[in-house]
Amino acid sequence: DPNEVIEEPTSITVKEGSQGFISVKKKGKLHATVQPEKFNNDPVVFESLDKNVAVVKNDGTVYPVSVGNANILIKTVDGKITQKQIRTIQKSQ
């Protein structure tokens, strides 16, 4: 049907609770979902742009490497939608 509207993902949201800072001796977790709601179960890809500060696994777990700011890309598998998150890695208290 040429008149059929094909809905596509529009954005990625990061749920509250995905803290903006992580202690250098602990790990953090990014919880990301694709919007609108019908795409919530679509997988996303995580990538650290600052691997000397933190690495991130495919499940969103952030592993600190050193103190600093880590830019983390979250994107849809097809790469059409990308969001950047910054996480600050702090010294342990």
VMD Tcl script that draws the C-alpha trace (Angstrom):
set ca {
  {0.00 0.00 0.00}
  {1.74 3.19 -1.16}
  {-0.24 5.27 1.36}
  {0.92 3.21 4.34}
  {2.88 5.23 6.86}
  {5.98 3.37 8.00}
  {6.80 4.34 11.55}
  {10.47 4.43 12.49}
  {12.34 5.02 15.74}
  {12.68 8.71 16.53}
  {14.97 8.96 19.56}
  {16.83 7.20 22.36}
  {16.07 7.98 25.98}
  {18.24 7.27 28.99}
  {16.18 6.49 32.08}
  {16.60 8.41 35.29}
  {18.84 6.49 37.62}
  {21.57 6.34 34.99}
  {23.79 8.48 37.18}
  {26.02 11.13 35.65}
  {29.01 10.17 37.76}
  {30.65 6.89 38.72}
  {33.30 6.14 41.33}
  {36.54 4.94 39.74}
  {36.44 1.67 41.74}
  {32.81 0.85 40.86}
  {30.83 0.26 37.73}
  {27.75 2.05 36.45}
  {24.88 1.18 34.15}
  {23.21 3.06 31.33}
  {19.55 2.14 30.72}
  {18.63 3.23 27.21}
  {15.44 2.65 25.25}
  {14.43 3.48 21.70}
  {11.34 5.69 21.22}
  {8.47 5.64 20.41}
  {7.25 2.95 22.77}
  {6.65 0.29 20.10}
  {10.45 0.25 19.57}
  {11.39 0.02 23.29}
  {12.73 -3.52 22.88}
  {14.95 -2.65 19.92}
  {18.61 -3.16 20.78}
  {21.04 -0.27 21.08}
  {24.80 -0.18 20.72}
  {27.03 1.47 23.31}
  {30.46 2.86 22.47}
  {32.95 4.74 24.64}
  {34.77 7.54 22.86}
  {37.17 7.82 25.80}
  {38.36 4.27 26.46}
  {41.19 5.62 28.61}
  {38.52 6.92 31.05}
  {35.79 4.26 30.77}
  {34.75 1.32 28.64}
  {31.15 0.29 28.11}
  {29.79 -3.17 27.34}
  {26.86 -4.01 25.05}
  {24.48 -4.25 28.03}
  {25.25 -0.64 29.05}
  {27.57 -1.49 31.94}
  {30.22 1.23 32.32}
  {33.61 0.16 33.67}
  {35.76 3.08 34.87}
  {39.43 3.07 33.89}
  {40.62 6.43 35.26}
  {39.30 9.74 36.59}
  {37.84 12.08 33.95}
  {34.88 12.56 31.62}
  {33.81 9.74 29.34}
  {31.76 10.46 26.23}
  {29.56 7.47 25.48}
  {27.61 7.05 22.26}
  {24.34 5.18 22.32}
  {22.94 4.36 18.90}
  {20.40 2.21 17.15}
  {21.80 -0.87 15.45}
  {21.32 0.72 12.02}
  {23.14 3.84 13.26}
  {20.34 6.22 12.21}
  {19.76 7.57 15.72}
  {22.62 8.50 18.03}
  {22.74 10.10 21.44}
  {25.83 11.12 23.39}
  {25.99 10.79 27.17}
  {28.78 12.11 29.38}
  {29.71 10.26 32.53}
  {32.19 11.69 35.02}
  {34.51 9.17 36.64}
  {35.42 10.39 40.13}
  {37.98 9.34 42.71}
  {36.67 6.89 45.27}
  {35.67 8.50 48.55}
}
mol new
graphics top color blue
foreach p $ca { graphics top sphere $p radius 0.5 }
foreach p [lrange $ca 0 end-1] q [lrange $ca 1 end] { graphics top cylinder $p $q radius 0.2 }
display resetview
